[in-house]
């Protein structure tokens, strides 16, 4: 998949960068990265999963205050 990488940085041996990622900093080897800006893949996936719940949480809060 498509990955954007800034110049003048280092990507460590064995680093895996998943599709649609933007790399703007040097990365350690042996880890998997994802996102834009790029971060640890597991952390980013958890963030994305949490974002799916934001609308539901907002609706519950709004309805509780009416």
C-alpha positions as a Markdown table, in Angstrom:
| # | Residue | x | y | z |
|---|---|---|---|---|
| 1 | Unk | 0.0 | 0.0 | 0.0 |
| 2 | Unk | 0.9 | 3.6 | -0.2 |
| 3 | Unk | 3.2 | 5.1 | 2.4 |
| 4 | Unk | 4.7 | 8.6 | 2.5 |
| 5 | Unk | 8.2 | 9.0 | 4.0 |
| 6 | Unk | 10.0 | 12.2 | 4.8 |
| 7 | Unk | 13.6 | 12.4 | 3.7 |
| 8 | Unk | 16.6 | 12.4 | 6.2 |
| 9 | Unk | 15.2 | 9.8 | 8.6 |
| 10 | Unk | 16.1 | 6.3 | 9.5 |
| 11 | Unk | 13.8 | 3.2 | 9.4 |
| 12 | Unk | 15.2 | 0.5 | 11.5 |
| 13 | Unk | 15.8 | -3.1 | 10.4 |
| 14 | Unk | 12.6 | -5.2 | 10.4 |
| 15 | Unk | 10.3 | -2.2 | 10.8 |
| 16 | Unk | 6.9 | -2.8 | 9.1 |
| 17 | Unk | 4.9 | 0.2 | 7.9 |
| 18 | Unk | 1.3 | -0.6 | 7.0 |
| 19 | Unk | -0.6 | 1.0 | 4.1 |
| 20 | Unk | -1.7 | 4.6 | 4.1 |
| 21 | Unk | 0.9 | 5.7 | 6.7 |
| 22 | Unk | 2.8 | 8.9 | 6.9 |
| 23 | Unk | 6.3 | 8.6 | 8.3 |
| 24 | Unk | 7.8 | 11.9 | 9.5 |
| 25 | Unk | 10.2 | 10.7 | 12.1 |
| 26 | Unk | 12.8 | 8.0 | 12.4 |
| 27 | Unk | 11.4 | 4.6 | 13.4 |
| 28 | Unk | 12.9 | 1.8 | 15.6 |
| 29 | Unk | 13.4 | -1.6 | 13.9 |
| 30 | Unk | 11.4 | -4.7 | 14.7 |
| 31 | Unk | 8.1 | -2.9 | 15.3 |
| 32 | Unk | 4.9 | -2.5 | 13.2 |
| 33 | Unk | 3.7 | 1.1 | 12.5 |
| 34 | Unk | 0.5 | 2.5 | 11.1 |
| 35 | Unk | -1.3 | 5.9 | 10.6 |
| 36 | Unk | -0.6 | 9.5 | 9.8 |
| 37 | Unk | 1.3 | 10.5 | 11.7 |
| 38 | Unk | 2.8 | 7.1 | 12.0 |
| 39 | Unk | 2.8 | 5.4 | 15.5 |
| 40 | Unk | 2.8 | 1.9 | 17.0 |
| 41 | Unk | 0.2 | -0.1 | 15.0 |
| 42 | Unk | -1.6 | -1.6 | 18.0 |
| 43 | Unk | -2.0 | 1.8 | 19.6 |
| 44 | Unk | -3.4 | 3.4 | 16.4 |
| 45 | Unk | -5.8 | 0.5 | 15.8 |
| 46 | Unk | -7.1 | 1.0 | 19.4 |
| 47 | Unk | -7.5 | 4.7 | 18.7 |
| 48 | Unk | -9.5 | 4.0 | 15.6 |
| 49 | Unk | -11.8 | 1.5 | 17.4 |
| 50 | Unk | -12.4 | 4.0 | 20.2 |
| 51 | Unk | -13.4 | 6.7 | 17.6 |
| 52 | Unk | -16.2 | 4.5 | 16.3 |
| 53 | Unk | -17.8 | 4.8 | 19.8 |
| 54 | Unk | -17.6 | 8.6 | 20.1 |
| 55 | Unk | -21.0 | 9.3 | 18.4 |
| 56 | Unk | -22.7 | 6.7 | 20.6 |
| 57 | Unk | -21.2 | 8.1 | 23.7 |
| 58 | Unk | -22.0 | 11.7 | 22.7 |
| 59 | Unk | -25.7 | 10.7 | 22.1 |
| 60 | Unk | -25.9 | 9.0 | 25.5 |
| 61 | Unk | -24.5 | 12.1 | 27.2 |
| 62 | Unk | -26.8 | 14.4 | 25.3 |
| 63 | Unk | -29.9 | 12.3 | 26.1 |
| 64 | Unk | -28.9 | 12.1 | 29.8 |
| 65 | Unk | -28.8 | 15.9 | 30.0 |
| 66 | Unk | -32.3 | 16.4 | 28.5 |
